[in-house]
Amino acid sequence: MTRFAWTCESTDGAARAGMLHTAHGPVPTPTFMPVGTVGTVKAMTMDAVRATGAGIVLGNTYHLMLRPGAERVRALGGLHRFMDWSGPILTDSGGFQVMSLGALRKLDQDGVTFRSHIDGSEHRLTPESSTEIQHMLDATITM
């Protein structure tokens, strides 16, 4: 189980600035978090992302599960290696993207069944499967 710690570095009234300590390195808070939807920040190399001073990158579970696939990312050494990013990676649940699919999705008590916007293939996403996918991706922080 990954452990996190947060330390307060300074305050100004009710505002706080600190450091989130993760297994893949520290992240200053508040922070700039570039979005690497499918394992890449569009129009940027990871060297360019590092040059921005970003301490964490966001990956999207929905997009990564569809293409290239969580199993493939795991087989290639995890999302850190896949992205060439040794720092922390936060992955979202994929729920927002699935909810935006409209007619391509069907909700029930346990999750959602949906058709891929890429090829129409059917998929199922539950809280448990979202967590499992994010673990396969080797995310530092899973949402």
N, C-alpha and C positions, 0 to 999 in steps of 0.2 A: 504494500500500500504506500503510495506517495504521500509524503507529508509536506505541508506548507507552513510557512511562518511569515508574518508581516510585522515589520518594525516601523514605528513612527520616526521620521527623520526631522520633521519640523512642523510647526503649526502657525496659523495666522487667523486668529478668531476661531471660528468653527471649521475652517479649512485645514486639511492635513495633507502632508506629503510623506511618502514612506517608501519602503522597499518590500516587495513580495519575493520571498526566497523559495525557489522551486528546485526540483531535481535536475533541471536543465539550465539553471542559472537564475540570477536575480532579475527582477523587473521593477523599475521605478514606477511609483504611482503618484499622480495619474501618469498615463503613458500613451504614446502613439502606437497603435496596433494595426499594421498594414494587413489587408485582406488577401490571403493566398488561396482563393476559392478552390481550385483544383490542384493544389500543390505548387502554385507559382503565383507571384504577384505580377499582375499583367504589366507588360512593357518594362519590367525591371529585372535585372539579374539579382541574385541574392547578395552579391558584393555591393550592388547599389543600394539594396535594402539595408544592409549592415551600415553603409555609409550614412544613412539617414539618422542613425542612432537608435533605431527601433530595437526594443528588447524582447519583443514577442510578436509572433505572427499568428493570424487566425486561419484555420482550414475549415472547409465546409463539408460536413458529414454527408449530406445528401449528394452533392456533386461527386465527392470522392468515392462513395459507395457505388455509384453508377459507372463512373469512368475515372480512373483506371480500375477501380474495385479495391475494397479493403484487403482482400486476400492477396492481391497482387502487390499492393503497397507493403504489406507485411513481409511477403516473400522477397521483396527488394531491399529489406532492411529497415522498414518503418518510414514514417513520414519525414523524420529528421534527415535521414540519408537521402530519401527521394527528393526532398526540397533543397538539399545542401544547406540546412539550417540547424546548427547545434544548439541554439537557444530554445527557450520555451515556445510551445505551440499550444494554442487554445483551439479546440474544435467545438463547434456548436452541435446541437442535437439533430439538425436537419428538419426539424418540425416547421419552421417558418417557410422553407422552400416547398415542403409538401403541402402546407395549407394554401399556398398560392397557386396550386395546380387546378383548382376549381373542379371541373367535370372529370378530370383524370384521377380523382381520389375518392375513396369511400371511408368515412370514419366509423369506428365502432368503439365500444367501451374499453377495449384493450390496446387500440392503436389505429393505424391507418394502412389501407391497401391502396396502392397507386400504380399508375402506368408511367413509365419513364417518358419524359419529354424528348428523349434522344431517339429511342427505337420502339417505344410502345410496350416494352416488356413489363410484366407485372412484378411488383415488389411489395414487401410488408415491412413496416417500421413500427416498432413498439418501444417503450422506454428501455426495455431490456436489450433489444437488438441494437438500438442506437448506442447504448453504452458499450456493448460488445464490439461494434464497428469502431468506435473511438479508441477502444483498447487495442484492437488490431492495428490501427493507424499509429499507435504508440504516442498518443497526445499527452502532453504534460498536464493540461487542464481540460477535463471533459465537462460539457454543459448538458 
